[in-house]
Amino acid sequence: MPTIAPDPRRPLFQELGVFVVAVILGSLCGLATNELLRHWVTATVAGNAALAVATTGTGAAHSHFVHRQSWVHLLPKVGVGAPLAYGAMRLVHAVLGS
């Protein structure tokens, strides 16, 4: 994949573009997770899992675009990170009582 040379006059716009693309990819991962899980679990569990996957997917997309890590090396990290994020969210909900 050819590297894209940053435009020195507009680094803010390039960083913003990378951020937006990462968020869109993470959101699509979360949407796909929600659609897959809603057939087997309750809507609340599917929504929480989708949020965890979306957050982790956004971080992985950022790592891919900014730090040039390959998707093959990021997939195991997402596979471990998403359940950890889900567990942390459940713990926070239990502590806060919601």
C-alpha positions in Angstrom: 0.0 0.0 0.0 1.6 3.3 -1.0 2.1 5.8 1.8 0.3 9.1 1.6 2.5 12.1 2.2 1.0 14.5 4.6 0.3 18.0 3.3 2.4 20.2 5.6 0.0 23.1 5.2 -3.0 21.2 6.5 -2.0 18.6 9.1 -5.2 19.3 11.1 -7.4 18.3 8.2 -5.5 15.1 7.6 -5.7 14.1 11.2 -9.4 14.9 11.3 -9.9 12.8 8.2 -8.1 9.8 9.7 -10.2 10.2 12.9 -13.5 10.4 11.0 -12.6 7.3 8.9 -11.6 5.4 12.1 -14.9 6.3 13.8 -16.9 5.3 10.7 -15.2 1.9 10.6 -15.6 1.4 14.3 -19.3 2.3 14.0 -19.8 -0.1 11.2 -18.2 -2.9 13.2 -20.5 -2.1 16.1 -23.6 -2.0 13.9 -22.7 -5.4 12.4 -22.2 -6.8 15.9 -25.5 -5.5 17.0 -27.3 -7.1 14.0 -25.5 -10.4 14.5 -26.1 -10.7 18.2 -29.7 -9.4 18.5 -31.0 -12.8 17.3 -29.4 -14.7 20.2 -29.3 -12.3 23.2 -31.4 -9.4 24.6 -31.3 -6.0 23.0 -29.4 -4.6 26.0 -26.6 -7.1 25.8 -26.4 -6.8 22.1 -26.2 -3.0 22.4 -23.5 -3.1 25.1 -21.5 -5.6 23.1 -21.8 -3.5 19.9 -20.6 -0.5 21.8 -17.6 -2.4 23.1 -16.8 -3.7 19.6 -17.3 -0.2 18.0 -14.9 1.3 20.5 -12.3 -1.4 20.0 -12.7 -1.3 16.3 -12.2 2.5 16.2 -8.9 2.0 18.2 -7.8 -0.7 15.7 -8.6 1.5 12.7 -6.6 4.3 14.3 -3.6 2.0 14.9 -3.9 0.8 11.3 -4.0 4.3 9.7 -1.7 6.2 12.0 0.8 3.6 13.2 0.7 1.4 10.1 -0.1 -1.8 11.9 -1.4 -4.5 9.6 -5.0 -5.7 10.1 -3.7 -9.3 10.5 -1.9 -8.2 13.7 -4.7 -6.1 14.9 -7.5 -8.8 14.7 -6.2 -10.7 17.8 -6.0 -7.5 19.7 -9.6 -6.7 18.8 -10.6 -10.2 19.7 -9.2 -9.7 23.2 -10.0 -6.0 23.6 -13.7 -6.1 22.8 -14.6 -8.7 25.5 -12.5 -6.7 28.0 -14.2 -3.5 27.1 -17.6 -5.3 27.5 -16.6 -6.6 30.9 -15.5 -3.2 32.0 -18.8 -1.6 30.9 -20.8 -4.3 32.8 -18.7 -3.7 35.9 -19.3 0.1 35.7 -23.0 -0.5 35.2 -23.0 -2.8 38.2 -21.1 -0.3 40.4 -23.3 2.6 39.4 -26.5 0.5 39.8 -28.0 1.1 36.3 
